[in-house]
Amino acid sequence: MYLESRKLVERASRWLLRHRERPLPVGATVKFFAAPFAELAVALPAYARGGERARLDAATAEYETRGVPTDLATRIATLDLLPDRVDITELAAAPQ
């Protein structure tokens, strides 16, 4: 679980450093991404299909066999989907 969390932090940090203005306005950046991230945290896993759905289900089941509560196991299993939320949020906010 720690490794999955660390990978998320590393991937998201790299994205932010590559794609956002410098110096990074931390407060404004958190405000910009907070609500969309919360919404996508629920939505993205619900849309997983095929191999991705099987991978999420298998990872969740593996954590559960190790004694992790189901809600937490599901959240940890879906952490690798989080970096995609950065791009989705950015695209959704782009002027049309």
Sequence and secondary structure as in RCSB ss.txt:
>XXXX:A:sequence
MYLESRKLVERASRWLLRHRERPLPVGATVKFFAAPFAELAVALPAYARGGERARLDAATAEYETRGVPTDLATR
IATLDLLPDRVDITELAAAPQ
>XXXX:A:secstr
 HHHHHHHHHHHHHHHHHHS SS  HHHHHHHHHHHHHHHHHHHHHT  HHHHHHHHHHHHHHHHTT  HHHHHH
HHTGGGHHHHHHHHHHHHS  
